[in-house]
Amino acid sequence: MIRTIFGASLTLILALGGCGDDGGAMDSGAEPDTGLGADTGSAADTGPGTDTGMAFDTGVAADTGVASDTGTAGDSSVTYPDGGSGAPPWATLTLGPLGTCTDVVPCGGDIVGTWETSGGCFEDDLDSNLSRCPGAMVTRRAGRARGRVVFGADGFAVRAAESEVEYELFYPALCAGFYSCAMLEAAIAPFVDTVACPVEASGDCTCTARIRTTIMESDAYRTEANQIVSVSSGKRWDYCVTGERLDYQDTDRSSAGEPGTVELTRR
């Protein structure tokens, strides 16, 4: 849902814009090391696919309570398992800076059955990236997702999900004087689905960026020690079933893992 490279690109952009520690050296080529942790991790290769178990953060996004004109973005491209029920409802995502989400406390439980996305929490590192430019800030985060996963009693899982995420960023004239609003928009564009950074009379920019994600995957799985395990990749997710609710989270908390926590409700 949320692509880590988007936030990483902002680190480089802000450095080039003259708002970083290097005073805006235009030859700065340092590789950015931070980004949208919330994507974001959920690229289309996650979940019960060949390298993961079930990551709805992209079906999440992902990928949103975003703008009304994105409400049906993925409707025609996603085929949901147990299709007689149609598409599941959208669920609002919690998006925020580092420290926003609470880790899942694994407790195990029976996951066999059909589950639908009912929420999720994802963090990003945009605030620290934007701090390189005095006055730059994230002014809005919004996201919604819908998805369905079927854990079969035969040890096979199928999932489909889609998400929509939107960010609004304020970029002051102080930095726009070194790196214009048009340049900022062009630099962000390759990492998102749509972006616009109109310049205001004051010289400030307000960028609106949207990311859409869809997933349709299947994989064999097993559960052990309160974790869901992908048979194909060996990746693991802590999980806990409480009543009719399932929460899970990638056990790999590094940048290589899937960020955030995912909440599903038994259908």
N, C-alpha and C positions, 0 to 999 in steps of 0.2 A: 503494500500500500503505500508505504512511504519510503522513498528511495534515499538511502544513505548518501549517495553521491550528490544529491541536491544540496544538502548542508555543507558537504565538503567543498563544493564549488564556490559557495559563498565565502568560505575562509579565504580562498585564493582571490576572489573578486575584491574583497575588502582590503586585502593586502595590496593588490594592484591599484586600488582606488586611493591610496595615500593615507589610509586611516590605520594602518598597522604599525608595528614597531619599527619597520624599516623605512618609515617616512614616505612610503608610496613609490618605492623603486619599481619601475615598470619592468625590470628584467627579473623580478622575483619568480622563481620557478619551483619553489618548495612544494612538495606534495602535501596537500591538506590532509589532516588526520582526524577530522571530526565530521559529523553530519547529522542527518535526520535519523536518529536511532529508532525512532518509531517507524518504518519502511520497510520502516521501513522495512526491514529484514524480511519482509514477506514478498519476496520476488516470486515470479511465477514458477520458480523451481523449488518452492517449499511446500510443506504439507506432506500428505501421504504420497509423495512422489518418490522419485528415485533417491533423493538425498535428504528427505525429512519425514516427519510423522504426520502432523496435522497442524499447519500454521495458518490460522484464519486471520492473521494480521494483514494479510494481503487481500484477503477475501473480505478482507476487511476492508482494505481500506477501504480494503480496505475499506477499497479501499476506503453520510457524513453531514448530515445536517448542513451540508454546504449550500450552494445556491440552488434555487429551484430549477434552474435550467440544466442541471446535471443529474436530476433525479432519476432519469431512465437511461443513463449512459450505457450500462452494460446489459440491459434487458434482453436484447436480441442475440447476444454472443455467448450467454451462459446457459448450459443445460443442467438443471439440478437433478440429483439422484432422487429416486422416489418421486418422479415427476408428476404423478397424479395429484400431488398437493400444490402444484404450481410453484412459483418463486416464493421464498421466505420473505418476511417483512424486513424493512431496514431497521438497523439498531444504531444508536448514537455511540460514537467512540469518545473516550476521554484522551485528549492530546495535551501534552505539556512539556516543560523543560525537565531536565534530569532531576529526579527526586519526586516526581509526580505519582508514580505507580508503586504499588505494594506487591512484593513477590508472592507468588503462589506458595502456600504451605502444603506440600504433598501429603495426601491422605489416602490415595487410591480409590477403589470403588469399581462398580460394574459400569463399563462404558458401552456395552453392546446395545445397539439401537440407533435411532435417528436423532440427531441433535441439530439445532439451528443457532446461529450466532445471535447473541442477545446483548453483547457489549464487548468492551476491550479497552485496555489502557496502553498508550504508547508514548515514549519519551523521545525528545530530540535535543540536539546540542546547539540549536540555532542561536540561543541567547549568548553563549560564550563566543560563537563566531561573530555575531553582530557587535559584540563589545569592542571589536577592533576599530569600529567607526563610532566616535562619540555621538550619542543621540539615536543611533540606529536601534531598532527594536522590532520584535514580533508583536503586531497589534491584534492579530486574530488567528486562532487555530480552530478548525472545524472538520469533523470527519464522520462518516457513517459507513456501515458495512452490512452486508447480508450474505449468509452462507448456510450451507447444509452439509453435514458429514454423516455418513452411515457407517458405523462400526459393525461389521458382520460377525455373527457367531463363528463363522468359518475362518476368522483371522484375516479378513480382507476388508479394507476401508476405501470408501469413495467420498470425495468431497468436491464441492464447487462453491465458489465465493466471488464476490466483487466488492470493490470499495471505491469511495470517492473522498479525497482529502483536499482541503483548501487552506492556504496560508496567506496572510497579508503581512507585508514587511514595510516598515517605514525607513527610508534611506535619506538622511538629511542633505541639504545643499552643501554643507561642509565637505562631504565626501563626493557628492555628485559633481562638484567642481573639478575633481581629479578624474572621476570615472563616471561618465554621464548616465542618465536614466536609460537612454537608448542602449548604451553599451552594457549596462547591468542586465537589461531585459534580454539582450542577445546572448549574454553569457549564461543566464539561467535556462533559457529556452531548451537546450538539448537534453536537460535532465528532468523536465516536467512535460505534461501534456499541453497545457496552455499557460501563458504568462503575459501580463501586461504591466508596464511600469511607467504610467503617464507622469509627466513632469508638471508640477504645480507652479503657480505664479511666483511662489517663494523660492523655487528652485529645488524644492524637496521632491522625492519620488515616493509613491506608494505602490508597491508591487503586489499583485494578486497572482498567485500560482496555484494551479490545480493538478492533481495527480489521480489517475484512474487505474485500477488494477483488476484483473479477472484471473480466476484460477479454476481449472477443471483437471483433477488428478486422482489417481488411485494407487494403492500400495498395500502390501501385506504388513501386518503389525502384530505386536504382542505387548502384554503388560507385565511388568515385574518391578518389585520394590517401589511401588507407587509411581511408576513412570510408564509412559507410552513409548514404545521402541519401534523405530522404522526397521523392518527386516532388510530392506534394500541398502540402507546407508548406515544403520547402527546408531543414528541420532536419537536423542532422548528428550522427552518433555516431562517435567514434573506435572502431576495432575491430581485433582481432588474432586470427587463427586459428593455433593451435599444436597440431599433430596433430589430435585429435578434439575440441578445446576451442575455443570462441568466447567472447571477452570483449569487451564494448563499454560505452561511457560517453558520455553527452551532451556535446558540445563546449561547450555553454553552461553555464559553472560558476556563473552567477548564480542568484538565487532563482527566476528564470523557467524555468530548465532543469530537466531531470529529474535528481534527485540519485542518487548511488551508482553502483556498477558492477554489471554483470550477467554471470553466467557460464552458458554453455550447453554441452551435450555433444551431438555429432552422434549421431543414432540409427542 
